């Protein structure tokens, strides 16, 4: 019964949280650039406006893939907050991104094709670190289940500082923020052509944006996982981490894909794998 309640709470409240975070992101970014910025609720206004716009597509099947991208992103977050196997969550998360890539390729646009290729590069760069984080949680708690990790009395962060630092390096990739926003960006000052989302409009683009809100809520939950059962640590950790991501987004330039791969994989090997090896030797 509690599992069903957790899933329903996520489905209902995750887009609200994700939309508010997106609005705060824009507001904080504007203040960092000495601008007033849009209202905090502006992302909700944008999605409502997109939902009522004409849905213009190059090929009808591209929206089919977007619908599956949205459904799998919701499914991924539901699995996570219901406390299921973290490996299953990661595989579902990757599958959702694959559907977005397929939708971009189906549009047959050079801009969206480049965006799709860069999205695949980002997946290749980030997935090893996320899997290493799951392995690290298992080494500390003895379980891959999210519910067991959240109930662990000692914050996994104490055992996994390197894994946490590596995950922070990967987080801009998943949030599509500088310096790793290769495939697309959510800020107009960084992007004229929107990369992977160039050929989407109307309800399809609205679904992509709402799916990103679900994705943001799930990723922030992943950050909270490092705090274990100490909810007050998570309450401090999550906003601090997101503020640092916004700060990096506004103070760094986009890297080339080669440097992105080298940077993220270096962080994965040195911080993530190094932490796992040391933890294995100690335990």
C-alpha positions in Angstrom: 0.0 0.0 0.0 2.8 2.4 0.9 4.5 1.7 -2.5 1.3 2.7 -4.4 1.1 5.9 -2.3 4.7 6.7 -3.0 4.2 6.2 -6.7 1.1 8.4 -6.8 2.8 11.1 -4.8 5.7 11.1 -7.2 3.4 11.2 -10.3 1.4 14.1 -8.9 4.0 16.2 -7.1 7.3 15.6 -9.1 6.3 17.9 -12.0 5.3 20.6 -9.5 8.7 20.3 -7.8 10.6 20.1 -11.1 8.7 23.1 -12.5 9.4 25.2 -9.4 13.1 24.2 -9.5 13.2 25.2 -13.2 11.7 28.6 -12.3 14.1 29.1 -9.4 16.9 28.1 -11.8 15.9 30.9 -14.2 15.5 33.4 -11.4 18.9 32.7 -9.8 20.6 32.6 -13.2 19.1 36.0 -14.0 20.3 37.5 -10.7 23.8 36.1 -11.4 23.7 38.0 -14.7 22.3 41.2 -13.1 18.9 40.7 -14.6 15.4 40.6 -13.0 14.5 37.4 -14.7 11.1 35.8 -15.4 8.6 34.9 -12.6 9.3 31.6 -10.8 6.1 30.1 -12.3 7.1 31.0 -15.8 8.0 27.3 -16.8 4.3 26.4 -16.0 3.1 29.2 -18.2 5.4 28.1 -21.0 4.2 24.5 -20.9 0.5 25.6 -20.9 1.2 27.8 -23.9 3.0 25.0 -25.7 0.1 22.6 -25.0 -2.4 24.9 -26.8 -0.1 25.5 -29.8 -0.4 23.7 -33.2 1.5 20.5 -33.2 3.7 20.7 -36.3 5.8 17.6 -37.0 8.2 16.4 -39.8 7.1 12.8 -39.2 4.2 11.6 -37.1 6.3 8.8 -35.6 8.6 11.2 -33.9 5.9 12.1 -31.4 5.4 8.4 -30.8 8.9 8.1 -29.4 8.4 11.3 -27.4 5.4 9.7 -25.7 7.5 6.7 -24.7 10.3 9.0 -23.5 7.8 10.7 -21.2 6.3 7.4 -20.0 9.7 5.8 -19.2 10.9 9.0 -17.4 7.8 8.8 -15.2 8.2 5.1 -14.8 11.9 5.6 -13.8 11.0 8.1 -11.1 8.2 6.0 -9.8 10.5 3.0 -9.4 13.0 5.2 -7.6 10.7 6.7 -5.1 8.9 3.4 -4.6 12.2 2.0 -3.3 12.9 -0.6 -6.0 16.2 -1.9 -7.3 18.6 1.0 -8.2 20.0 -1.0 -11.2 16.5 -1.3 -12.7 16.0 2.4 -12.1 19.3 3.2 -14.0 18.4 0.9 -16.9 15.0 2.4 -17.2 16.5 5.9 -17.1 18.9 5.1 -19.9 16.0 3.6 -22.0 14.0 6.8 -21.6 17.0 8.8 -23.0 17.3 6.3 -25.9 13.7 7.1 -26.9 14.5 10.8 -27.0 17.4 10.1 -29.2 15.3 8.0 -31.6 12.7 10.8 -31.8 15.4 13.3 -32.8 16.8 11.0 -35.4 13.3 10.3 -36.8 12.8 14.0 -37.4 15.5 13.9 -40.2 16.9 17.3 -39.4 20.6 18.0 -39.4 20.3 20.0 -36.2 18.3 17.4 -34.3 20.6 14.6 -35.7 23.6 16.4 -34.3 21.8 16.9 -31.0 20.9 13.2 -30.9 24.5 12.2 -31.6 25.6 14.5 -28.8 23.0 13.0 -26.5 24.4 9.6 -27.1 27.9 10.9 -26.3 26.5 12.3 -23.0 25.0 8.9 -22.2 28.3 7.2 -22.9 30.1 9.6 -20.7 27.7 9.6 -17.8 26.4 6.1 -17.4 29.6 4.5 -16.0 29.7 6.9 -13.1 26.0 6.4 -12.3 26.5 2.6 -12.3 29.6 3.1 -10.1 27.4 5.1 -7.7 25.0 2.1 -7.5 27.9 -0.2 -6.8 29.1 2.1 -4.1 25.7 2.1 -2.4 25.7 -1.7 -2.5 29.2 -1.8 -0.9 28.1 0.4 2.0 24.5 -0.9 2.6 24.6 -4.4 1.2 21.6 -3.7 -1.0 20.7 -2.2 -4.4 17.2 -1.4 -3.2 16.5 2.4 -2.9 14.4 1.8 0.2 17.2 0.0 2.0 19.7 2.7 1.1 17.3 5.4 2.4 17.0 3.5 5.7 20.7 3.1 6.3 21.6 4.6 9.6 25.0 6.0 8.5 25.0 8.4 5.5 26.6 6.7 2.5 28.3 10.0 1.8 30.8 9.3 4.7 32.0 6.2 2.9 31.6 7.5 -0.7 33.0 11.0 -0.9 34.8 10.3 -4.1 31.7 8.7 -5.7 29.7 11.7 -4.6 32.2 14.1 -6.1 32.2 12.0 -9.3 28.4 12.1 -9.4 28.5 15.9 -9.1 30.6 15.9 -12.2 28.1 13.8 -14.0 25.0 15.7 -12.8 25.4 18.7 -15.3 25.4 16.1 -18.1 22.0 14.8 -17.0 20.6 18.2 -16.2 22.0 19.5 -19.5 23.9 22.4 -17.9 27.3 23.9 -18.8 30.0 22.9 -19.2 28.4 19.6 -20.4 25.2 20.8 -22.2 26.2 19.3 -25.6 22.9 18.1 -26.9 20.7 21.0 -25.9 20.3 23.8 -23.3 17.4 25.1 -21.3 18.6 28.8 -21.4 18.1 31.0 -24.4 21.4 32.8 -23.9 23.3 29.6 -24.5 21.4 28.2 -27.5 19.9 29.6 -30.7 19.1 26.3 -32.3 17.9 23.9 -29.6 19.8 20.8 -30.7 18.0 17.6 -30.0 14.6 19.4 -29.5 14.9 21.6 -32.6 12.2 19.9 -34.6 9.6 19.5 -31.8 6.8 21.9 -31.1 3.4 22.1 -29.4 2.4 19.2 -27.1 5.5 17.1 -28.0 7.8 19.9 -26.7 5.6 20.4 -23.7 5.9 16.6 -22.9 9.7 16.9 -23.2 9.7 19.8 -20.8 7.5 18.0 -18.2 9.6 14.8 -18.6 12.6 16.9 -17.7 10.8 18.1 -14.6 10.3 14.4 -13.6 14.0 13.8 -14.4 15.1 16.7 -12.2 13.0 15.5 -9.3 14.5 12.0 -9.6 18.1 13.2 -9.9 17.6 15.4 -6.8 16.3 12.3 -5.0 19.5 10.5 -6.1 21.5 13.2 -4.4 19.4 12.8 -1.3 20.3 9.1 -1.4 23.8 9.9 -0.2 22.3 11.2 3.1 20.7 7.8 4.0 18.0 8.1 6.7 19.2 11.6 7.9 16.6 13.7 6.2 18.0 16.9 7.6 21.3 16.2 5.8 19.4 15.6 2.6 17.5 18.9 3.1 20.8 20.8 3.2 22.6 18.7 0.6 20.1 18.9 -2.2 19.7 22.7 -2.4 23.4 23.3 -2.0 24.2 20.8 -4.8 21.7 22.4 -7.2 22.9 25.9 -6.4 26.4 24.8 -7.3 25.1 23.3 -10.6 23.4 26.6 -11.4 26.6 28.5 -10.5 28.7 26.3 -12.8 26.1 26.7 -15.5 26.5 30.5 -15.4 30.3 30.6 -15.0 31.5 28.0 -17.5 31.4 27.7 -21.3 30.3 24.6 -23.2 33.1 22.1 -23.7 33.8 20.2 -26.9 32.5 16.6 -26.9 36.1 15.3 -26.8 36.9 17.2 -23.6 33.6 16.3 -22.1 34.3 12.6 -22.6 37.8 13.0 -21.2 36.7 15.0 -18.2 33.7 12.9 -17.2 35.6 9.6 -17.6 38.6 10.9 -15.7 36.3 11.8 -12.8 34.7 8.4 -13.1 38.0 6.6 -12.9 39.8 8.8 -10.4 37.0 9.7 -8.1 34.4 6.9 -8.5 36.5 3.9 -9.2 39.3 5.1 -6.8 36.8 5.5 -4.0 35.3 2.0 -4.7 38.8 0.4 -4.6 39.8 2.1 -1.4 36.4 1.2 0.2 36.9 -2.5 -0.9 40.3 -2.6 0.7 39.1 -1.0 4.0 36.0 -3.2 4.3 
